[in-house]
Amino acid sequence: MSELQTVGRAPSLDDIAALAESAFQRLPEAFRRLAGDVLFRVEDFASDDVLEQMGIEDPFELTGLYHGVDLASRSVLGPAPEPSMVFLYRRPILDEWAERGEIGLEELVAHVLVHEIGHHFGLSDDDIEAIEAAAG
């Protein structure tokens, strides 16, 4: 990432995707295996439809989103679910990174990614926050 900073350009969608892939590969193997075939997508912002459905007016408020049927809600008797997806939203992530200053971009991308994978496992925001607090 230091090369990007020296040329003075904001990280691209591909740069954020590479950070997310790197963060995913650094997770414990058992965690990655349990995540299964979840797909990752990086977009500049959530769509207007997504923001409306979530009751969010400011697109900078949403850094990531899990879309799919979480593992805890799946049934072998039900229809095959669509592929689960984790969306990372580049512009809100960069905005938060610039505002916070004390956290690296790699660390922030990893945090958002793990948070959204937590939803894939069926965890609520409160569950994820409690795990993060316990982990330090």
C-alpha atoms as an extended CHARMM CRD file, in Angstrom:
* protein
*
       136  EXT
         1         1  MET       CA              0.0000000000        0.0000000000        0.0000000000  PROA      1               0.0000000000
         2         2  SER       CA              2.9390000000        2.3530000000        0.5330000000  PROA      2               0.0000000000
         3         3  GLU       CA              3.4200000000        2.5820000000       -3.2540000000  PROA      3               0.0000000000
         4         4  LEU       CA             -0.0940000000        4.0280000000       -3.5590000000  PROA      4               0.0000000000
         5         5  GLN       CA              0.5750000000        6.6040000000       -0.9040000000  PROA      5               0.0000000000
         6         6  THR       CA              3.7830000000        7.7540000000       -2.5510000000  PROA      6               0.0000000000
         7         7  VAL       CA              2.0620000000        8.4080000000       -5.8880000000  PROA      7               0.0000000000
         8         8  GLY       CA             -0.7210000000       10.3510000000       -4.1730000000  PROA      8               0.0000000000
         9         9  ARG       CA             -3.7740000000        8.4880000000       -5.4300000000  PROA      9               0.0000000000
        10        10  ALA       CA             -6.6300000000        7.0150000000       -3.4790000000  PROA      10              0.0000000000
        11        11  PRO       CA             -6.7580000000        3.2250000000       -3.3320000000  PROA      11              0.0000000000
        12        12  SER       CA             -8.8920000000        1.8280000000       -6.1620000000  PROA      12              0.0000000000
        13        13  LEU       CA            -11.6060000000       -0.8090000000       -6.0160000000  PROA      13              0.0000000000
        14        14  ASP       CA             -8.9640000000       -3.3790000000       -7.0090000000  PROA      14              0.0000000000
        15        15  ASP       CA             -6.6230000000       -2.1620000000       -4.2540000000  PROA      15              0.0000000000
        16        16  ILE       CA             -9.3530000000       -2.5980000000       -1.6200000000  PROA      16              0.0000000000
        17        17  ALA       CA            -10.2100000000       -6.0280000000       -3.0550000000  PROA      17              0.0000000000
        18        18  ALA       CA             -6.5470000000       -7.0400000000       -2.7840000000  PROA      18              0.0000000000
        19        19  LEU       CA             -6.4640000000       -5.8760000000        0.8530000000  PROA      19              0.0000000000
        20        20  ALA       CA             -9.6340000000       -7.8570000000        1.5690000000  PROA      20              0.0000000000
        21        21  GLU       CA             -8.2460000000      -10.9940000000       -0.0770000000  PROA      21              0.0000000000
        22        22  SER       CA             -5.0110000000      -10.6360000000        1.8730000000  PROA      22              0.0000000000
        23        23  ALA       CA             -6.9440000000      -10.1570000000        5.1210000000  PROA      23              0.0000000000
        24        24  PHE       CA             -9.0610000000      -13.2260000000        4.3820000000  PROA      24              0.0000000000
        25        25  GLN       CA             -5.9660000000      -15.3320000000        3.6750000000  PROA      25              0.0000000000
        26        26  ARG       CA             -4.4610000000      -14.2800000000        7.0430000000  PROA      26              0.0000000000
        27        27  LEU       CA             -7.4840000000      -15.5840000000        8.9400000000  PROA      27              0.0000000000
        28        28  PRO       CA             -7.1750000000      -18.9920000000       10.5880000000  PROA      28              0.0000000000
        29        29  GLU       CA             -7.6870000000      -21.8220000000        8.1160000000  PROA      29              0.0000000000
        30        30  ALA       CA            -10.6230000000      -23.2340000000       10.1010000000  PROA      30              0.0000000000
        31        31  PHE       CA            -12.3800000000      -19.8460000000        9.9190000000  PROA      31              0.0000000000
        32        32  ARG       CA            -11.8120000000      -19.6310000000        6.1580000000  PROA      32              0.0000000000
        33        33  ARG       CA            -13.1040000000      -23.1720000000        5.6940000000  PROA      33              0.0000000000
        34        34  LEU       CA            -16.2680000000      -22.3930000000        7.6980000000  PROA      34              0.0000000000
        35        35  ALA       CA            -16.8310000000      -19.2420000000        5.6280000000  PROA      35              0.0000000000
        36        36  GLY       CA            -17.2020000000      -21.5390000000        2.6300000000  PROA      36              0.0000000000
        37        37  ASP       CA            -17.9820000000      -20.0580000000       -0.7390000000  PROA      37              0.0000000000
        38        38  VAL       CA            -18.8530000000      -16.5500000000        0.3990000000  PROA      38              0.0000000000
        39        39  LEU       CA            -18.0890000000      -14.0910000000       -2.4040000000  PROA      39              0.0000000000
        40        40  PHE       CA            -16.4730000000      -10.6960000000       -1.8800000000  PROA      40              0.0000000000
        41        41  ARG       CA            -17.3390000000       -7.5850000000       -3.8820000000  PROA      41              0.0000000000
        42        42  VAL       CA            -15.9690000000       -4.0860000000       -3.5970000000  PROA      42              0.0000000000
        43        43  GLU       CA            -18.0410000000       -1.1590000000       -4.8000000000  PROA      43              0.0000000000
        44        44  ASP       CA            -17.7170000000        2.5720000000       -4.2570000000  PROA      44              0.0000000000
        45        45  PHE       CA            -21.0370000000        2.8350000000       -2.3900000000  PROA      45              0.0000000000
        46        46  ALA       CA            -24.0720000000        0.7270000000       -1.5660000000  PROA      46              0.0000000000
        47        47  SER       CA            -26.8620000000        1.0520000000       -4.1230000000  PROA      47              0.0000000000
        48        48  ASP       CA            -29.7160000000        3.4630000000       -3.4860000000  PROA      48              0.0000000000
        49        49  ASP       CA            -32.0400000000        0.4520000000       -3.0730000000  PROA      49              0.0000000000
        50        50  VAL       CA            -29.8460000000       -1.0450000000       -0.3430000000  PROA      50              0.0000000000
        51        51  LEU       CA            -29.5660000000        2.2730000000        1.4770000000  PROA      51              0.0000000000
        52        52  GLU       CA            -33.3310000000        2.7550000000        1.2860000000  PROA      52              0.0000000000
        53        53  GLN       CA            -34.0440000000       -0.7850000000        2.5430000000  PROA      53              0.0000000000
        54        54  MET       CA            -31.7210000000       -0.1970000000        5.4920000000  PROA      54              0.0000000000
        55        55  GLY       CA            -33.0820000000        3.2680000000        6.2490000000  PROA      55              0.0000000000
        56        56  ILE       CA            -29.6960000000        4.8900000000        5.6910000000  PROA      56              0.0000000000
        57        57  GLU       CA            -29.6810000000        8.3880000000        4.1910000000  PROA      57              0.0000000000
        58        58  ASP       CA            -25.9250000000        9.0340000000        4.0990000000  PROA      58              0.0000000000
        59        59  PRO       CA            -24.0950000000        6.4830000000        1.9030000000  PROA      59              0.0000000000
        60        60  PHE       CA            -20.8970000000        7.1580000000        3.8660000000  PROA      60              0.0000000000
        61        61  GLU       CA            -22.4840000000        5.4520000000        6.8980000000  PROA      61              0.0000000000
        62        62  LEU       CA            -22.2730000000        1.9620000000        5.3850000000  PROA      62              0.0000000000
        63        63  THR       CA            -18.7930000000        0.4480000000        5.0210000000  PROA      63              0.0000000000
        64        64  GLY       CA            -19.8590000000       -3.1460000000        4.4390000000  PROA      64              0.0000000000
        65        65  LEU       CA            -22.8410000000       -5.4410000000        4.0480000000  PROA      65              0.0000000000
        66        66  TYR       CA            -23.5630000000       -9.1510000000        4.2070000000  PROA      66              0.0000000000
        67        67  HSD       CA            -26.1280000000      -10.3470000000        1.6690000000  PROA      67              0.0000000000
        68        68  GLY       CA            -27.4230000000      -13.8810000000        1.8120000000  PROA      68              0.0000000000
        69        69  VAL       CA            -28.8820000000      -16.5310000000        4.0650000000  PROA      69              0.0000000000
        70        70  ASP       CA            -26.6280000000      -16.9030000000        7.0760000000  PROA      70              0.0000000000
        71        71  LEU       CA            -25.3400000000      -20.3610000000        7.9360000000  PROA      71              0.0000000000
        72        72  ALA       CA            -27.4990000000      -20.6120000000       11.0730000000  PROA      72              0.0000000000
        73        73  SER       CA            -30.6850000000      -20.0650000000        9.0430000000  PROA      73              0.0000000000
        74        74  ARG       CA            -30.0080000000      -22.5420000000        6.2520000000  PROA      74              0.0000000000
        75        75  SER       CA            -31.8700000000      -25.8200000000        5.9920000000  PROA      75              0.0000000000
        76        76  VAL       CA            -31.0000000000      -28.9560000000        4.0800000000  PROA      76              0.0000000000
        77        77  LEU       CA            -34.7150000000      -29.2560000000        3.2910000000  PROA      77              0.0000000000
        78        78  GLY       CA            -35.0400000000      -25.7250000000        1.9280000000  PROA      78              0.0000000000
        79        79  PRO       CA            -34.1260000000      -24.4680000000       -1.5040000000  PROA      79              0.0000000000
        80        80  ALA       CA            -30.4810000000      -23.9190000000       -2.2820000000  PROA      80              0.0000000000
        81        81  PRO       CA            -29.6410000000      -20.3760000000       -1.2130000000  PROA      81              0.0000000000
        82        82  GLU       CA            -28.0810000000      -17.8610000000       -3.5770000000  PROA      82              0.0000000000
        83        83  PRO       CA            -24.3580000000      -17.4050000000       -3.0460000000  PROA      83              0.0000000000
        84        84  SER       CA            -23.5990000000      -15.3970000000        0.0640000000  PROA      84              0.0000000000
        85        85  MET       CA            -21.8540000000      -12.1040000000       -0.6130000000  PROA      85              0.0000000000
        86        86  VAL       CA            -19.8690000000       -9.6510000000        1.4510000000  PROA      86              0.0000000000
        87        87  PHE       CA            -19.8330000000       -6.1430000000        0.0440000000  PROA      87              0.0000000000
        88        88  LEU       CA            -17.1250000000       -3.6830000000        1.0040000000  PROA      88              0.0000000000
        89        89  TYR       CA            -17.8090000000       -0.0550000000        0.1670000000  PROA      89              0.0000000000
        90        90  ARG       CA            -14.6000000000        1.7190000000       -0.8140000000  PROA      90              0.0000000000
        91        91  ARG       CA            -15.5330000000        5.3790000000       -0.3670000000  PROA      91              0.0000000000
        92        92  PRO       CA            -17.0310000000        5.0060000000        3.1490000000  PROA      92              0.0000000000
        93        93  ILE       CA            -14.0440000000        2.8450000000        4.1660000000  PROA      93              0.0000000000
        94        94  LEU       CA            -11.6120000000        5.4780000000        2.8920000000  PROA      94              0.0000000000
        95        95  ASP       CA            -13.5950000000        8.2280000000        4.6110000000  PROA      95              0.0000000000
        96        96  GLU       CA            -13.5220000000        6.3680000000        7.9490000000  PROA      96              0.0000000000
        97        97  TRP       CA             -9.8080000000        5.6430000000        7.5020000000  PROA      97              0.0000000000
        98        98  ALA       CA             -9.0800000000        9.3390000000        6.8970000000  PROA      98              0.0000000000
        99        99  GLU       CA            -11.2480000000       10.4330000000        9.8530000000  PROA      99              0.0000000000
       100       100  ARG       CA             -9.8100000000        7.9610000000       12.3490000000  PROA      100             0.0000000000
       101       101  GLY       CA             -6.1770000000        8.3670000000       11.3980000000  PROA      101             0.0000000000
       102       102  GLU       CA             -4.9290000000        5.9610000000       14.0740000000  PROA      102             0.0000000000
       103       103  ILE       CA             -5.8580000000        2.8010000000       12.1900000000  PROA      103             0.0000000000
       104       104  GLY       CA             -4.2180000000        1.4980000000        9.0320000000  PROA      104             0.0000000000
       105       105  LEU       CA             -6.2370000000        0.8800000000        5.8930000000  PROA      105             0.0000000000
       106       106  GLU       CA             -5.3550000000       -2.8290000000        5.9030000000  PROA      106             0.0000000000
       107       107  GLU       CA             -6.5790000000       -3.1230000000        9.4890000000  PROA      107             0.0000000000
       108       108  LEU       CA             -9.8260000000       -1.2890000000        8.7160000000  PROA      108             0.0000000000
       109       109  VAL       CA            -10.5590000000       -3.3960000000        5.6280000000  PROA      109             0.0000000000
       110       110  ALA       CA             -9.8670000000       -6.5570000000        7.6500000000  PROA      110             0.0000000000
       111       111  HSD       CA            -12.1910000000       -5.3320000000       10.4200000000  PROA      111             0.0000000000
       112       112  VAL       CA            -15.0740000000       -4.6440000000        8.0040000000  PROA      112             0.0000000000
       113       113  LEU       CA            -14.5070000000       -7.9680000000        6.2300000000  PROA      113             0.0000000000
       114       114  VAL       CA            -14.4880000000      -10.0120000000        9.4470000000  PROA      114             0.0000000000
       115       115  HSD       CA            -17.5400000000       -8.1310000000       10.7330000000  PROA      115             0.0000000000
       116       116  GLU       CA            -19.5310000000       -9.0070000000        7.6000000000  PROA      116             0.0000000000
       117       117  ILE       CA            -18.3480000000      -12.6330000000        7.6490000000  PROA      117             0.0000000000
       118       118  GLY       CA            -19.6510000000      -12.7010000000       11.2280000000  PROA      118             0.0000000000
       119       119  HSD       CA            -23.1180000000      -11.9990000000        9.8070000000  PROA      119             0.0000000000
       120       120  HSD       CA            -22.5610000000      -14.9160000000        7.3980000000  PROA      120             0.0000000000
       121       121  PHE       CA            -22.1260000000      -17.0800000000       10.5090000000  PROA      121             0.0000000000
       122       122  GLY       CA            -25.4380000000      -15.7580000000       11.8750000000  PROA      122             0.0000000000
       123       123  LEU       CA            -23.9920000000      -13.3450000000       14.4340000000  PROA      123             0.0000000000
       124       124  SER       CA            -25.7100000000      -10.0530000000       15.2300000000  PROA      124             0.0000000000
       125       125  ASP       CA            -23.9110000000       -6.7070000000       15.4430000000  PROA      125             0.0000000000
       126       126  ASP       CA            -24.0620000000       -7.0050000000       19.2550000000  PROA      126             0.0000000000
       127       127  ASP       CA            -22.5460000000      -10.5140000000       19.1250000000  PROA      127             0.0000000000
       128       128  ILE       CA            -19.7220000000       -9.2910000000       16.8930000000  PROA      128             0.0000000000
       129       129  GLU       CA            -19.0380000000       -6.2560000000       19.0880000000  PROA      129             0.0000000000
       130       130  ALA       CA            -18.8720000000       -8.4850000000       22.1770000000  PROA      130             0.0000000000
       131       131  ILE       CA            -16.3870000000      -10.8120000000       20.4580000000  PROA      131             0.0000000000
       132       132  GLU       CA            -14.2750000000       -7.8450000000       19.3480000000  PROA      132             0.0000000000
       133       133  ALA       CA            -14.3190000000       -6.3760000000       22.8700000000  PROA      133             0.0000000000
       134       134  ALA       CA            -13.2730000000       -9.7170000000       24.3760000000  PROA      134             0.0000000000
       135       135  ALA       CA            -10.4570000000      -10.0460000000       21.8510000000  PROA      135             0.0000000000
       136       136  GLY       CA             -9.0980000000       -6.6420000000       22.8520000000  PROA      136             0.0000000000
